Each structure stands twice: as C-alpha cells, then as structure tokens.
C-alpha cells in the first residue's frame, strides 16, 4: 500500500474517532439536559397542580379536581398523574400509554432515561387532604434525543466527507515532491539524468531533492566525461588534426571493410586530390596558411563529393582521398572538374595567387574484392596522368575503357526489367546471420536480402543493390524485407528476433514510412520480434529525419540499433538521448583490434559508455577466436561474423 493511502487511512481514522467522541460527548450532554428537564418538569407540574387543587373550597369535590388534573395531563407530556387521599387510597389516576413509534427500540434500549416523579401535598386550609404524584413521560426526551443524534450524525458525516476530501487533496499537494523524487530515482535506474528545477517548500523534501539533484549532476558529469574521453580517443586515433578528416589509419581500416567481398558492400568511386609544391607554399606563406589551404580543400572536397556513406581522409601531408560507395564516374565528373578549376580562386581568396602551387584530381571505379594497395597504386598513376595534363586538371582513370556508355545505359534499362520481374515473381529471398554470446547463445538474426536470378542463381545484395539505388527502389526493398520477415514469423513460429536494416530512402518516403508504422501497429506481438538498424552516420547527420521514426519505434516497444557504430567521427553524448537497444561496432575495428592499442582503448571507452546506458554492444565481422577474445576483453558481449557461420537461408 502506498504511503499516500496509508496516511489517508490513518488521518481518516483519527478524524472519525474524533467525530465519534464529539458525537458521544454531545449526546451525553443532551441526555443529561433532558433528564434534568424531565425532573424539573415533573416537579413544577406537581407543585403548580397541587396548589391549584388546594384552592378548591370543597375537598370532596372530586369532579373539579379531575377537571383540573385532566387539563394539566392533556396539555403536558406525562407518564401518569395520580391523586391519592391521606390514606394513600387512589382518588384519581391518568396514565399515558402512548408508544414512541418515531424512535427505534434499539436506541431506547441502549440509552436509558429515567422517568422522574414529583409529589405535592394538597391542603384545605392547614389541613392536608391528599397527595399528588406527577411522573414525566420519557417519550418526548427520547424523541428529542433521537432527533439530536440523527442531526449530529448527518452533520458529522458531511464534515467527515469534506475533511477526508481536503486531506486527500492536501496530501496530494504535500507528497507531490515525493512522487517527483520517485520519478527521479526511476530515471536514474534507467540511466536518465533528470533534474528537479523546482525545489519543494517542505524542508525535509527540499533536502532530499537537493541530494538527488547533486547525485544526478554527478552521474551526468561522469557520463559526459566518459563521452568526451571517447571522443578524444577517437580523434587521437583516427582524425587528422588539420583537416578534421579521417587520418590514414582510419582510412585504411574503413576502406578495407568497404573492399571486403564477404560484406554486403557495393562498388563505387575513389578520388584523390594531390597538392603540388605544398612545401614551397608553406615556406613562402607559412605553415598556418598551408594548413588553411589543406583545410579549405578538404571542405571543398566534402561539399563537391557529398554522398551517403562516403569516406574522406587525408592520406599524407599533400593528398586527400574520398571513397564514394554507389557512385559512378558520370556522377562525380563535374565536381572533380569544378574542384580543379576553382583552386586558383581558392589561392586568390587566401591572397596567395602568386604561388606556384597547383592540384591534380584523379578518380577511378572500385569494386569489393579489390586490394587497397592496388587501388592506391592505380590512383597514383591517375594523379600523374592528371598532372601531365597541366596545372589544376582532373583525370578519370577508366579501367574498363572497353565498356561503351551506351552499354551501361542498356544494362541499367535491363536491370529495371529484371528487378520488376523479380518483384512480380517474388524471387527475393531472406538470408540471416546470427549474433551470439560467448556461450554460443543466439541473440538475434540479422536479415540479408538475396535475389534469385532468372537462371536460379542466388545473388547477394552487392550484385543488385547498385542498380536498385540508381533506379530509386531502395525503399521498396526495405518494405519487401519487412513483409517477408513478418510472413516468416507468422508461418514458421520463429522465436528469434529478426533484425532489419533500414535505408535513408524509406525515411524520406512518407508513404512507406507511414505504411511501416501502421504495419507494426497491426502486427501486435510479432512486431516485438523485429528490430531495426540504421547506420550511426544517418542517425547523427540526419537527426530530424531519423530520430522521430526511432522514437516512434520505442513507443511501439520495437527495439532498434545503430550499425557501423564508432567509425563516424562524432561525440557519443547523443546516446543518452536516443537510447538505442544495441550498437554494432564498425567491422573495421575487427581488423585491428588485436594489434592497435589506440583502437583497443577507444573500443574500451565505447563499451564503458554503452554499459552505463545499458546498451548492448555487438562486435561485427568476427572471423577467428582471437578477434572474439580481444573484443570480449574490452567488454563486448555479443559477436557476429563468419566465425559463427556465413549468412544462410532463413528457414
């Protein structure tokens, strides 16, 4: 029972006892008053009637006496009036036998009123001729006492109800700070840092709230310190201090993951900007101006080649590199030309138009499965070709020069037809790969979509997703995966959580987004068997787009997680507000977790941060026991990768 109810019951009990005591005391006083009134009434009547009877000149005139006695008896409320002679023989007697119908018997039986009698001597001159006895009737007193009791009970009942309502309202006001303290304590348990700005007036509550606020402030400070520490370690390990882009180590980690043929990666473009004679520029204008030049070039590159899931890095002092998954040469050609042509204006803006410094821009296609070293070698060749074209030139190294652009257009048209047929013929399949704990306990199954081609060959997403993205059908693939997952849950009775990756395309399609929310609402318990994932970069860079949807998932009790977690250069404080159910470390960490101490320190800080918020951390791309052990030592509890098996058909 709550403290509020206990206090209400206690106060109400005390109030009722007080009212009952007051009632009993008041009833007792009324009873004594009426008892005295009965005695006085009998005595007064006996005295006055006795004098009246004594005034009769003939003591034997009994009829006159009866008339006077009757007159008094009929006017008053008496039990009886008896007239006797001096020998105690009755001369006349009147008695009231009327029942007290308006007063319940239980009331009469429990409250005793004594009918008092009074006597008076009747005289004729100095000679006593008889005695008069008058006894009051208690009926009137009982009636008055019953009326008083019922009125008191009614008023006390009304007073008690009003008092209890006032007590309930007063306790609600007085104990509101306690309720707020309870909410604050619950928020602390959930790792939410809730501060009470309005301190209660009650001194004891104010002291408790002050202590709670101090504790919350301390916990919040510790969390922010950990978040800042993680950010500092991240920048120290992976960020170039001048351009704020990824450094070479970060680039190599991430690009190796993008080139991994085992992952669901798509081909794209890779471009490099090389600054010639940067050393001479620094000597002529100073290193601060040289750093400003590289910083401006980095911003220009990020603007011109902006792309989802892109990677920008500084390879060395004079080279910047960009990796643009899903892009084709025709989509970045104009931007490359613009960057090379605008470099002169950039120098002019820095008052360095007289410098001999120039840039070369080169780019080429890449595909998963290629080696990083080979690609960088080809980019070096392409940069030299651009340099041979002259200052501030761009060059596209087309390693598939034999492919006619018209053939590419035809291929895209063919893909549209193939995808349409695949949708109509329902030739998309679901594959899954599980995430496990160290005891090989299944945590969830991540779903992958596969295309069963017209010849029966099962194709991975990297085969058809480039065409899907170019034809703007990514959101339709997301919808299809959700439909297939719900169908699987309804037909197979799978008790495992199925994790689905969502794209930005679905979030920007208001119709499909509404469809998904409605579908999850209608799915009931099956919706809780699904979880949804988004890249960390999408969640942090498109907050207005992603957060409302994720918060709607939370409202529906549908779990969600962040993919590629930790590789995006950002502060992790957002985790406290977003509160994902789990995060999946970027697969790039798996390649260096055993050897790179800075990466280990960074992952350790991420795990500690997630642990404070009770967020599950999952390591990805685990291919051997050594990697699993290294992650486990840092606090990771779940693992996913080829160590546990390749993606297999969802059955």
N, C-alpha and C positions, 0 to 999 in steps of 0.2 A: 504494500500500500504506500502511496506517495506521501511525502511529508505534508504536502498541502492538504490532503484528505484527512490525515491523522490530526492535524491542527484544527481543521474544521470540525471534526467529530469531537475533539476534546473541548473546544470552546463552546460548541453547541450543547454538549453535555453539561458543562458548568452553567451555561445560561439557563438551561431547562431546570437544573437543580435550584438555581437562584429564584426562578419564577415560581417553581412549585413551593419553595419555602415561603416566599412572599404571599403566595396564594393561601397556604395553610395558616400563616400568621394572621392574615387579613380575615380569613373565615372564622378563626378562633375569636378574634376581637368582635366580630359581628355577632357571633353566637353568644358571647358573654353580655354584649349590649342588649341583645334581645331577651336573654334570660332575666336581666335586671329590669327590663321594661315589663316583662310579664309579672314579676313580683310587685313592681310599683303599681302596675295597672290593677292587680287584684286588691292590693291594699287600699288604693284610692277609691275603688268601687265599693269595697266593704265599708269604708268609713263614711263616704257620702250617702250610700244607700241606707246604712244604719241610722244616720241622723235623720234621713227623710222618714224612715219607718217610725222613729221615736217621736216624730212630730204629730203622729196620728193620735187624736184625743182619746179614742177608744181602743185600748189594747186588744180587744176581742174582735175588732173589725178586720177580720182576715181577708175579706174581699178587697179592701182598699190596699192592704199590704201586697196581695197578689198582683194587683194592677201596677203598683209601683215596681215590684220585682220584675214583672214581665216587660215593663217599659225599659228598664235597665238591661235586662237579659237580651231582649231583641235588638237593642241598639249596639251592644258590645259584642265581644268575641270571647265567650266564657265556656269553660267545660261544664260547670254547673254552679247554681246558686241555691243554697239550702237555708231555709228558715226553720229554727227549732225553738221550742219553749224552754223554760228554765229546767225542765226535767229531761231535756235532751230528746224530747219526742218531736219528730218532724211535723212542722205545720205546713210547709210548702217547699217543693223541690222542682227546679228546672235543670234539665241536663241537655247538652249539645252532643248529639251522636253523629254529627256530620263527618264523613271520611275526607281525608286530604288527597283527593284524586290527582291534583296537579303536581304533587310531589312524589317521586318514585319511592317505593318501600325501602330499597337498598340505602337510599340517602337517610331515611328516618331511622333505619336500623343501625347505621354507623355513626350517627350524630345524635347524641342524647340531649334533649331539652326537658327539663322538669317543669311540670305544670304547678306553679306555686299557688298556695291557698292563703287567704287572709280572713280574719274573723273580726266581727264588730258586735258589741252588746247593744241590744235595743232596750230603751228605757221609756218608762212612762212617769214623767217627773223624776223622782230619785229612785223609783222602783224598777229594777231590771225585769223585763218581761220575756226576753228571749235572746237567742244568738243568731247572727247572720254569717254564713260561711260562703266566700266567693273564691272560686278556682278559675284561673285564666286558662283559656284553651291554647295549646301549643301549635295549632294548625297555622295560625297567622305567622307565628315566628318561623315555622318550618318553610312556609311559602316565601317569606322574605329572605330567609337564609338560602333557599334553593335558587331564588332569582339572583341574589348577590353572587352565588357560586358560579352560576352559568354565565353571568355577565363578566365575572373575573376571568373565567376560563377562556371566553371568547376574546377578550382584550389581550390576555396573556398569549394566546395562540397567535393573534395578529402581530403582537410585539415580538414574539419569538421568531416568526417567519421573516419579519423585516430585519430583525437583528442578525439572523443567520445569513440572509442575503447580503447585508452590509459586511458581515465578517468574511464571506466568500470573496466579495469584491475587494475588500481591504487586503486580504491575504494574497489575492492575485497580484495586486499592486506591490505589496511588500516583498513577495517572493519572486517577482519578475527577475531581479538580479540573479537569483539562484538558478532560474531557468537559463538565463544568458550564460552563466558560468558553466552549466551543464553542456550547452551547445559548444562553448569554447573548448571544454575538455574533450568532447567528441571530435571536434575539428582537429585537436592536437593528435588524437589517436589516428585520425586519417591523414596525418602529416600536412594538415592545412593550418596556416598561421593566421588565426582570426583574432583581431584586437578589438577590445571594447572601448570605444571612444567616450561614451557617457558613463561616468562613474556613479554608482548608486549613492543615495544620501545616507543610508544606514552605514554606520562606521565599520561594523564587522564585515559587511558585504564589500564595502569600498576597499578594505584592506585585502580581502581575498582576491577581488578583481585586479587590484594593483599587482599582487603577487603573480596572478595568472598572466597578466599583460607582460610583466617582466620576463616570465618564463617563455612566452610566445616570442617576444622580441629576441631573446637569447637564441632560441631554436632557429628563428628566421635568419639571424646573423650567421649562425653556424652553416645553415644551408647555403646562404649566399656566398659565404667564404669558400665552401666546397665548390660551388658553381664557378666562382671566379678562379679558383685553383685549377679546375678542369679546363677552363678557357685559357688560362695562362700556359698550362702544359700543352694544350693543343696548338697554340700559336708558336710556342717554343719549338715544338717538334715539326710542325707542318706548314708554317706560314712564313712567307718572305716578308721581312720587316719593312722593306721599302714600298713594294707594290701592293702589299696585303693579299697577294695571290698565294696559291699553294707553292711550297718550295719543291725542289727536285725530288726529295724523298717522298713527299706526299703524292706528287705526280706519278712517280714510278709505282707506288702502291696501288693507286686507283686505276692507272691505265692497264696494269697487269690484270686487274679484275675485269675491266671492260674487254680485254682481249681473250679472257678465259673462255674456251669453247664449251666448257661444262655449264657456264651460266647462261641465263636467258637474255643475252645481250644482242643488240642489233648493230649492224655496221654503221659507219658514219664518216665524218671528215676530221682530219687532223691538220692544223695550220700552225706555222711558225712565223714570228717576226724577229728578224735579226737587225740590230743597230750596228752600223759600221762606224768605225773610228770613235767609239764611245770614250776610249781612254784619252784621245786627243781633246774631245769635247770637255771631259772632266778637268783636264789640265788647263784648258782655255777659260772655262767659265766656273770652275769649282765643282766639288762633288755634290754640294747641295742642289745645284742646278741640274747636274747629271741625274741625281736621284729623282728630281721633279720631272725630268724628261721621261724616265722609265715609268714613273707613276702615271703620267698623262697617257703614255702609250698603252699601259695596262687598262686604264679606264676606257680608252677608245676601243681597244680590242673587245672588252666585255660588252660594250654598247653595240658595236657593229656585228659581233658574232653571238649576240644573246640567244640562248637556246635552252630548252629544258634539259636537265641532267648534264649540262656542259661542264667541262673541267678547264680551268685557266690556271697556268702555273708559270713561274719564272725558272727556266732551265738553268741558266747561269747569268753572269753579270749583264750580258748584252742580248739574251734571247728570251722571248716569251713564247709560250706554246698554248694552243687551245685544242681540246678534244670535243667534238660536237656529234654525239650519237644521233643517228637518224637523219642527219643532214646529207644532202647531195651537193655536188660541185656547183651546180647551177644556182643553188640557194645561197651560196656564200661568195660567189664570184664578185658580185657588185660591191659587197662590203670590203673584200680584200683590195679591190681597185681603189675604193674610196680611202681606205687607210693609207695606202702608199701615196696617193695624190695629196692627201691633207697633211702629210708630215712637214712639208715646207711651211705651211701656215702655223703648224704647231711650234716650229722653231721661231717663227716671227712673233708669235704670242709671248714667247719667253725671251724676246729681244736677243735672239741668238741666230738671226737669219744669215749671218756671215759664216756660220760654222760649216765645215765640210762634211759633217755627219749626215748619213742617209740611212734608209732602211730598205730591207728586202722582205717581201711577204711571199710565202710559198705554202701550198696546201695540197693534200692528196687524200685519196679514199683509204679507209682501213676496214678490215673485217675481223671478227672474232676468230682466233686461231693463229693470227699472225704474231710474230715475235716483236717485242718492243725495240730491241736493238736494230732489227732490220728496218723497222719503220722510221726510227730516228736517222738511220743511215740514208734512207731514201729522202727524208726531209732535208738532210744536209745537202744532198745532191740537188734537190729542188731549189734550195736557197741560193746555191751557187749559180744555177740557171737564171734565177731572177736577178742576181747581181750582174750577170753578164748582159742582161737586157738594158742595164743602166741604173742610175740612181732612182730610188723610190719606185721600184717596179714590183709587180706581183707575177707569180708563175704558178700555174696548176700542173702538177705532175700527174698526168693521166696514165696510170699503169695499165689501163685497159683501153688503150687508144683504138684498138680494133673494133670496139663496140660503137656502132652507129647510134647517135642520139635518137634517131627515128625508131631504132630497135628498142631503145629504152622506153619510148612513148608507147610503142606497141605492147611491150611487156607489161607496162602499167595497165593498159587497157585490158590485156589478157587477165591480169590479176583481179581486176574488178569483176570480170565474168566468173573467174574461178571462185572468188570469195562469195559472190551472190549464190552460185550453185551450192557451195558448201553450207551456207546458212539455210538455204531452202531444203537441202537434202540432209541436214542435221549431221554433218560429218566432222563437227568439232567434238573433241573428247577431253575428259579431265584426267590429268595425272596428278600425283601427290608425292610429296617428300616430307617425312615426319621430323619433328624436333623431339629430342629425348633428353632425360636427365642422366646422371652418371650410372644409375641403376637400370638404364635402358627402359625407363618408364616413358610412355608416349605422352607428350604434352599437347601437341596439335598436329594437324596435317596441312601443309601449305599446298595450295592447288596451283597447277600449271595447266594452261590450255594447249592442246595439240590439234593439228589439222590432219585428218585422214584424207590424203590426196586422192585424186580420181583413180590412180592406179593402185590404191590400197596402202601406199607408203604413209607412215605416221611422221608428220613434220613437227619440229619444235617451233616455239614462238619466234625464235630468231630468224626462222625461214620466211614467215609470212607477215610478221609484225611491221617491218618497214613499209610493205605495201598497204597494210591496214592503216598505218599512220598517214601515209600520203593520200589515201582515199578517205581520211577522216571517219574511220569506222571503229576507232579505239573504244569509244563509249559503248558501242553495240557489242563489242567483245566482252566488256565488263558486265553488261546486262546478261549476256548469254551464260557467262560463268556463274553468276548468281542463280539463274534459273536452273542450270544443270546441278548446282550444289544442293538447292532445295529439293529438286527431284530425287537426287541420290539419298538425301536424308529421309524422304518420305517412303522410298521403296526398299532401302537396304537396312534401315534401322541402325545406322552407324552412330555409335555413341561418342565418337571423337569430334573435337572441334575442327572445323574446316576453315582455313584461313585464306582470304581472297585479297589479291592486290587490286587496288583501285587506281585509275589514272586521273590526271587532271581533266581529261576530256569529259569524264562523267560529271565532275563537279561544275563544269561550265555549261553543261546541258541541263537546264532547269527541268525539262520534261522527264528525262531519265532519272534525275536526282529525286524528283517527287515520286516517280514510279518505285524507286528503290525503298524510300521511306515507307510508302504505302504497303509495299510487298512485305517488308519486315514487320510492320504492324499486324498484317493479316496472317503472317506465318506463325505468330504466337511463340510457343516454346522452341520451335525449330530455328527461329531467328537467333536464339541464345546459343545455338550450336554453331553459329558462324562467327567469324571475326574478320575484321577488315584492316588492311595495311595501306599506308601511304608513305612515300619517301619523306624523310625528315626535311629535305630541302623544300618540298612542296608545302609542308606544314609551316615552316618558318618564313618562307618568302611570300607565300600567298595566304597569309593568316585570315584575311577577310573572306577568302573563298573556302578554305579548308576547315577552320575552327567551328563555324556554325554547324556544319554537317557532322563533325566528330562529336560535338556536344549533343546533337540530336541522337546519335548512336548511343551515347552514355545514358540519355533519358530512356531509351528503349532497352537498356541493360544489355546492349550488344557490345562485346569487347572490341577494342581496336589497338593497333600497334603502329610503331614507326619503323620503316625499313631504311637500310643504308644509314643507320644511326652512327653518329660520331665523326663521320668523314666531312660533314659540312661545317665550315668554319663559322661557329656561332656560339653565343653564350647559352648555357643549359638551364638558365633560370626559368625559361618558358615551360619546362616540365612540371613545375609546381602548379601552374595554372591549367595546363592541358590535361595532365594526369592520364597518360596512356596506360593500358593494361600491361603492355610489354614493349620492349625495344629490341630491334635486331641489329647487332653491330655490323658495320660495313664489312663485306667479305674481304676487303683489302687488308684488314688487321690480321687475318689468319695467316697471311704470307710472311709476316714479320714478327708475330707475337712471341716467337721462341727466341729471337735474336736481338730485337731492338729494344733497348731498355727504356727509351723515351716513350715508345708505344705502349710498353707494359705499364709504365707509370700513368699514362693517360687513360688506359683502359681501367686500371685500378680506381682512378678517381671517378670515372663514369659509373663503375659498379657501386662504389660507396654512395654516390649521389642517388642512383636508382634505388638502392636499398633503403635509403632514408625515406623515399616516397613509396616504398613497397611496389616498385615497378620491376617486373621480371626482365632479366637480360638474357638474350639468346645470341650465342656465337654462331656465325654462318661460315659456310664453305670449309667445314672441318673434314679434312681428308686423312688424317692419321691420329694415332693415340697421343702423340707428343703435343700436337696442337690442342687437343682436348684437355690434356693435363695442364698445359700452360694457361689456358683460359680459366680452368677450374681453380687454379692457384690464385687467380686475380678476383675470384668471386662470381664468375659466370656459372649459372646453374643449369642451363639448357643448351643443347648443341644440335646443329643441323648441318648435314653435308654428306659427302659420298662415303664417309666412314661408316655411316648407318645404311647406306644403300642409295642407288641412283633413283631419280623420280620414276615411279611406276604407275600403271593404270589404277585409277580409283575404283575399287571394287567393293 
